[in-house]
């Protein structure tokens, strides 16, 4: 992760994780797909808007983090089975965002989840 001097490479959810949702390293960006981006108040039926750019329905970082955790999108006990990783891999009819588990964004999200998905480093 960029911008961190603690050794883990992670600074904060807002700085390090949120930008991954619109990353150019994705085949189909989550926020630019029309599914979880600006103006998309419903997402895939789960109300998950990943756009923090103050568009219609935009979330703040804490609200988005809480939704991911509270809606069991992130499973720290079984990181690789987290819906935030599994669904974008093409399951349940979700568009394929991660072509493989070697995708850079997939690996960064996986690492964050394996580190107990912190909101900020302590």
C-alpha positions in Angstrom: 0.0 0.0 0.0 1.2 3.5 -0.7 1.8 6.3 1.8 2.6 4.2 4.8 5.8 4.1 6.8 4.7 1.5 9.4 6.1 -1.5 7.5 2.7 -3.1 6.8 2.1 -0.8 3.9 -1.4 0.1 5.1 -2.4 3.6 6.4 -6.2 3.8 6.2 -9.3 2.4 4.6 -10.0 5.7 2.9 -6.5 6.2 1.6 -5.5 2.7 0.7 -8.6 0.6 0.0 -11.3 2.9 -1.4 -9.1 3.9 -4.4 -8.8 0.2 -5.3 -12.5 0.1 -6.3 -11.8 2.5 -9.2 -8.4 1.1 -10.1 -7.1 0.8 -13.6 -5.8 -2.6 -12.6 -9.4 -3.9 -12.8 -10.9 -5.3 -16.0 -14.1 -3.5 -15.1 -13.9 -0.9 -12.5 -16.4 -1.2 -9.7 -17.2 2.5 -9.6 -17.2 3.1 -13.3 -19.3 0.1 -14.2 -22.7 1.7 -13.5 -23.2 -0.8 -10.7 -21.4 0.6 -7.7 -20.5 4.1 -8.7 -21.6 7.7 -8.8 -25.4 7.9 -9.2 -25.8 4.2 -8.4 -27.9 4.2 -5.3 -28.7 0.5 -5.4 -25.5 -1.2 -6.5 -26.3 -4.9 -7.1 -29.4 -4.7 -4.8 -27.3 -4.4 -1.7 -27.1 -0.6 -1.7 -23.3 -0.8 -2.0 -22.1 2.4 -3.5 -18.3 2.3 -3.7 -17.9 5.9 -5.0 -16.7 8.5 -2.4 -16.6 11.3 -5.0 -19.6 13.1 -3.6 -21.9 11.9 -6.4 -25.5 11.0 -5.9 -25.6 8.4 -3.2 -21.9 8.8 -2.4 -20.8 7.4 0.9 -18.2 8.6 3.3 -15.3 6.2 4.1 -16.6 5.2 7.5 -20.1 4.5 6.2 -18.7 2.4 3.4 -16.4 0.5 5.7 -19.3 -0.2 8.1 -21.5 -1.5 5.3 -18.7 -3.8 4.1 -18.2 -5.2 7.6 -21.9 -5.2 8.8 -23.1 -6.8 5.5 -20.5 -9.6 5.8 -18.7 -8.5 2.6 -15.4 -8.9 4.4 -14.7 -12.2 6.3 -11.6 -11.9 8.3 -11.8 -15.5 9.5 -11.9 -16.7 5.9 -10.5 -13.9 3.8 -10.4 -15.7 0.4 -14.2 -16.4 0.9 -15.1 -12.8 1.4 -17.9 -11.8 -0.9 -16.0 -8.6 -1.8 -13.4 -11.0 -3.4 -15.6 -13.9 -4.5 -18.4 -12.0 -6.3 -16.2 -9.8 -8.5 -14.5 -13.1 -9.5 -17.6 -13.9 -11.5 -19.8 -15.7 -9.1 -23.6 -15.3 -8.7 -23.8 -13.6 -12.1 -21.7 -10.7 -10.9 -19.6 -9.2 -13.7 -16.0 -10.5 -13.7 -13.8 -7.8 -12.3 -10.9 -10.0 -11.2 -9.6 -12.2 -14.1 -7.6 -14.2 -11.6 -6.6 -14.2 -7.9 -3.2 -12.9 -9.0 -4.8 -9.6 -9.9 -3.0 -6.8 -8.0 -6.2 -5.3 -6.6 -7.4 -8.7 -5.5 -4.1 -9.3 -3.7 -4.2 -5.9 -2.0 -7.8 -6.5 -0.8 -6.9 -10.0 0.3 -3.9 -8.8 2.3 -6.0 -6.1 4.0 -8.7 -8.6 5.0 -6.1 -11.1 6.2 -4.7 -8.3 8.4 -8.2 -8.1 10.1 -9.5 -5.4 7.7 -8.6 -2.4 9.9 -10.1 1.0 9.3 -6.8 2.7 10.2 -3.5 1.5 11.5 -3.1 2.0 15.2 
